[in-house]
Amino acid sequence: MNKDRREFIKNSCTLCAGVLGLSALLPTLQSCVAINTLQLEPVNNSFQLPTTSFVENSKVVVIKHQSLAFSIAVVKINPTIYRSFELKCTHQDNGLGVSNSGFFCSMHGSNFDLNGKVLTPPASRNLKEYKTVLTNDQVIVSIA
């Protein structure tokens, strides 16, 4: 009987620890919403993407094109304001990873917020920003 009680307590503690661990990870997992990546063709040195390209709960869309050395992240700040950044780390020119909470360099650990500002060194300069405007439900990113 005593052994059964110990086993019950052990299993209960393991279950509680698992639930607490999962609840601690929940905010991190929420930033793992899928990021939409688009292969777009530039027109007059700009990319155009419809505002509907931003999937539900996602603040970022990534633009890729063979003419770009690095992809471009388009960030939805609010329904009328969008910003775009080159996904190149300003520390040593490595490509950046993307989440809905910011950008990160897996090479040396630099982190940037969704406004392109450095959060964590060794990068010391903010990300290169492209002129971005909203016109008739189209986000236009100028790369000239």
Secondary structure by P-SEA (a helix, b strand, c coil): caaaaaaaaaaaaaaaaaaaaaaaaaaaaaaccbbbbbbccccccccccccccccccccbbbbbcccccbbbbbbcccccbbbbbcccccccbbbbbbcccbbbbcccbbbbcccccccccccccccccccccccccbbbbbcc
